[in-house]
Amino acid sequence: MKGLVVKNTGSWYTVCTDDGQLVESKIKGNFRLKGIRSTNPVAVGDRVTIVANQEGTAFITEIDDRKNYIIRKSQNLSKQSHILAANVDQALLVVTVNRPPTSTTFIDRFLASAEAYRVPVVLIFNKTDLLDDDEASYQEALIHLYTTIGYECRAISAETGEGVAELLPMLEGKITLLSGNSGVGKSTLINRLVPGADLRTSEISDAHNTGQHTTTFSEMIPIEKGYLIDTPGIKGFGTFDMEPEELTSYFKEIFSFSKDCRFSNCTHTHEPGCAVLKALEDHYIAQSRYQSYLSMLDDKDDGKYREAF
């Protein structure tokens, strides 16, 4: 029996079969050993084959080939990955300038990982209703930066509803991953987009200006002719399985200038005749983007996940 994984609660997966049944399923014991170095070898969005058992549940026996996925390094197990979702048409990365602040390093790491698996990303700047003048100016600068690079950006307030209705047309008929740091307002946004979803929300900690986890598992939520994939908030985004020589191509503007470097294997860190360093000096590449690039190069040296991002 074939179906779609629509929910993951840890050891159990809810599979929506092709005839519309929801079947609670588990992975066969030896399934984890087939070379899948992941904390979750089956992810929300996977197409799978299941075999029913006498208890009224089922075993997942096979995963169909994925067209793509968004992956990050597992927070506690540096040698393993964690797949946020599979087979997505696009991702909405919800970010906030404050309450809590989203770092540009986090944004850039997510964008680079999405580029690696050819997942289009739209940046959603939430909580515009809470910004003071300086924060609003900083948000405008970020939107200008990422729009110039080639990423679509939207400024919204999930709390007041400002700009939310304009997101609906881009979601229709697509499977969309919703991601971001804890506390940026993903659950509030889903409650606006999907009346009746009734997802739990929480207040931001005043002491630390950080968010609390309200979503504890990934789930596909039906929306007009498509799905929203709600994922737990993530504090950091460790990159996984990226080789240094590939990294340049995941930063659009760095890749564009790199074609003019003197050496084909240029790392854009110290080499003579490096067009990227020249573009950085001339302010054609943002310092924040270059620092994100360097931090991802460092990942290969560190061999570990760094939560600060």
C-alpha positions in Angstrom: 0.0 0.0 0.0 1.4 3.4 -1.0 1.0 6.7 0.9 2.3 10.1 2.0 3.9 10.7 5.4 2.0 13.6 6.8 3.1 13.6 10.4 6.2 12.5 12.4 6.0 12.2 16.2 9.3 10.6 16.8 9.0 6.8 16.6 5.6 6.9 14.8 4.6 8.3 11.4 1.1 9.1 10.2 0.7 7.9 6.6 -2.1 9.1 4.4 -2.7 6.2 2.0 -3.7 6.8 -1.6 -7.3 5.9 -0.8 -7.4 8.5 2.0 -6.9 6.4 5.2 -4.6 7.7 8.0 -2.5 4.8 9.2 -0.1 5.0 12.2 3.1 3.4 11.0 6.6 2.4 12.3 9.8 1.7 10.6 10.9 -2.0 10.3 13.7 -2.7 12.7 16.5 -3.2 10.1 15.3 -0.3 8.0 17.5 2.2 9.8 20.7 0.3 8.9 20.5 0.8 5.1 23.1 3.5 4.9 20.8 6.3 6.0 22.8 8.5 8.3 19.9 10.4 9.7 18.1 10.8 13.0 14.9 10.5 11.0 15.3 8.2 8.0 11.7 8.8 7.1 10.6 12.5 6.8 7.3 14.3 6.4 6.6 14.6 2.7 8.1 11.2 1.9 6.2 8.8 -0.4 6.3 5.4 1.2 5.2 1.8 0.9 3.5 0.4 4.0 2.4 -3.1 5.1 -0.5 -3.4 7.5 -0.2 -5.6 10.6 -2.7 -7.3 12.9 -2.8 -4.3 15.4 -4.3 -2.0 12.9 -1.1 -0.1 12.4 1.6 -0.7 9.7 5.3 -1.0 8.9 7.0 1.3 6.5 9.0 -1.0 4.2 10.2 1.3 1.4 10.8 5.1 0.7 10.3 6.3 -2.9 13.2 8.4 -4.4 13.0 12.0 -3.2 13.0 14.9 -5.6 14.6 17.0 -2.9 14.8 17.7 0.8 15.9 20.3 3.3 18.6 18.8 5.6 20.7 20.1 8.5 23.2 18.6 10.9 21.7 16.9 13.9 22.1 19.1 17.0 23.3 16.3 19.3 24.9 13.9 16.8 27.4 15.7 14.6 27.9 12.7 12.3 24.2 12.5 11.5 21.7 14.6 9.7 18.1 15.7 10.4 15.8 16.0 7.4 13.2 18.8 8.0 11.0 17.7 5.1 11.1 15.9 1.7 9.6 16.5 -1.7 8.8 20.2 -1.2 8.0 22.8 -4.0 9.3 25.7 -2.0 10.2 26.9 1.5 9.0 30.0 3.5 11.7 31.0 6.0 10.1 33.1 8.7 12.6 35.6 10.2 12.3 38.5 12.7 14.5 41.5 13.2 13.7 41.4 16.9 11.6 39.5 19.4 13.7 37.3 18.8 16.4 38.5 16.4 17.2 36.1 13.5 20.9 36.2 12.6 22.0 36.7 9.0 24.2 33.7 9.4 21.2 31.5 10.2 19.4 32.9 7.1 22.4 32.4 4.9 22.9 28.8 6.0 19.3 27.9 5.4 19.4 29.6 1.9 22.7 27.7 1.0 21.2 24.4 2.1 18.1 25.1 0.0 20.2 26.0 -3.0 22.1 22.7 -2.6 18.8 20.8 -3.1 17.2 23.3 -5.5 14.4 24.3 -3.2 13.2 27.9 -3.9 13.0 30.1 -0.7 10.8 33.1 0.1 11.9 35.2 3.1 9.0 36.2 5.3 9.9 39.1 7.6 7.4 38.8 10.4 6.4 41.1 13.3 6.6 44.3 11.4 4.0 45.8 13.8 6.6 45.7 16.6 9.5 47.4 14.9 10.8 50.8 16.1 12.3 53.2 13.5 15.8 51.8 13.7 14.6 48.2 13.4 12.3 49.1 10.5 15.3 50.6 8.7 17.4 47.5 9.4 14.6 45.3 8.0 14.4 47.5 4.9 18.2 47.0 4.4 17.9 43.3 4.8 15.0 43.1 2.3 17.1 45.2 -0.1 20.1 42.9 0.3 18.3 39.6 -0.3 16.0 41.0 -3.0 19.1 42.2 -4.9 20.7 38.7 -4.6 17.6 37.2 -6.1 15.3 36.1 -3.2 11.7 37.1 -2.9 11.0 38.9 0.4 7.7 39.7 2.1 7.1 41.9 5.2 4.1 40.8 7.3 2.5 40.8 10.7 1.0 37.5 11.5 -0.4 39.0 14.7 -2.4 41.8 12.9 -2.8 40.0 9.6 -1.0 42.6 7.6 0.4 41.1 4.4 -0.8 37.6 5.2 -3.6 37.3 2.6 -1.1 38.2 -0.1 0.9 35.0 0.7 -2.0 32.7 -0.1 -1.7 32.7 -4.0 1.9 31.5 -3.7 0.9 28.5 -1.6 -1.9 27.3 -3.8 -1.2 23.9 -5.4 2.2 23.6 -3.8 3.9 21.7 -0.9 5.5 24.4 1.2 7.9 24.0 4.1 7.6 26.6 6.8 10.7 27.0 8.9 12.5 29.5 11.2 13.9 30.0 14.7 11.7 29.3 17.7 9.5 32.3 18.5 9.4 34.0 15.0 5.6 33.4 14.8 5.2 30.3 12.5 2.3 29.0 14.5 0.6 32.4 14.5 1.1 32.6 10.8 -0.4 29.2 10.1 -3.4 30.0 12.3 -3.9 33.1 10.0 -3.4 31.1 6.8 -5.4 28.0 7.8 -8.5 28.9 9.8 -9.2 26.1 12.2 -5.6 25.0 12.5 -5.6 26.2 16.1 -1.9 25.7 16.7 -0.6 26.6 20.1 1.5 29.8 20.4 3.7 31.1 23.2 5.1 34.4 24.4 8.7 35.5 23.8 10.9 35.4 26.9 11.6 39.0 27.9 14.7 38.0 29.8 16.5 36.5 26.8 14.4 37.7 23.8 14.1 34.1 22.6 11.3 31.9 21.6 9.9 28.8 23.1 9.1 25.6 21.2 5.4 25.2 20.5 5.6 22.8 17.7 7.3 19.5 18.8 6.9 17.5 15.6 6.6 18.0 11.8 3.2 17.9 10.2 1.6 18.5 6.8 -1.4 20.8 7.1 -3.8 20.8 4.1 -4.2 24.2 2.4 -5.9 25.2 -0.9 -4.9 22.4 -3.3 -1.6 21.9 -1.4 0.1 21.5 2.0 2.0 23.6 4.5 4.6 21.6 6.4 4.9 22.9 9.9 8.3 22.1 11.6 9.6 22.7 15.1 11.5 25.9 15.6 15.3 25.5 15.2 18.0 27.4 17.1 20.8 26.7 14.7 21.4 25.4 11.2 24.5 23.2 11.0 25.3 22.3 7.4 25.7 18.7 6.3 27.5 17.0 3.5 28.7 20.1 1.8 32.2 20.1 0.2 34.2 23.3 0.3 34.6 23.4 -3.5 30.8 23.2 -3.8 30.0 25.9 -1.3 30.6 28.9 -3.7 27.7 27.8 -5.9 25.3 28.0 -3.0 25.9 31.7 -2.6 24.4 33.2 -5.8 26.3 36.5 -5.8 29.7 34.9 -4.8 29.3 32.3 -7.5 28.6 35.1 -10.1 31.9 36.9 -9.3 33.9 33.6 -8.8 33.8 33.0 -12.5 36.4 35.8 -12.9 38.9 34.5 -10.3 42.4 33.8 -11.6 42.4 30.2 -10.2 39.6 27.7 -10.9 40.0 26.2 -7.4 40.0 29.6 -5.6 38.6 29.4 -2.0 38.0 33.2 -2.0 39.9 33.6 1.2 43.5 34.8 0.3 44.3 33.9 -3.3 45.8 36.6 -5.6 43.5 37.6 -8.5 40.4 36.6 -6.5 37.4 38.4 -8.0 35.2 37.6 -5.0 37.6 39.5 -2.6 37.7 42.4 -5.0 33.9 42.5 -5.2 33.8 42.3 -1.4 36.2 45.3 -1.2 34.1 47.2 -3.7 30.9 46.4 -1.7 29.3 44.4 -4.4 29.2 41.5 -1.9 27.8 42.1 1.6 30.2 41.5 4.5 27.5 39.6 6.3 27.1 37.2 3.4 30.9 36.7 3.1 31.1 36.0 6.8 28.4 33.4 6.5 30.4 31.8 3.6 33.5 31.7 5.8 31.6 30.2 8.7 30.4 27.3 6.5 33.9 26.7 5.2 34.9 26.4 8.9 32.3 23.7 9.4 34.5 21.3 7.5 37.4 22.0 9.8 35.4 22.0 13.0 33.5 18.8 12.2 30.8 19.7 14.7 27.5 21.6 14.9 27.7 25.1 16.4 24.5 26.2 18.1 25.3 29.9 17.9 24.1 30.0 14.3 
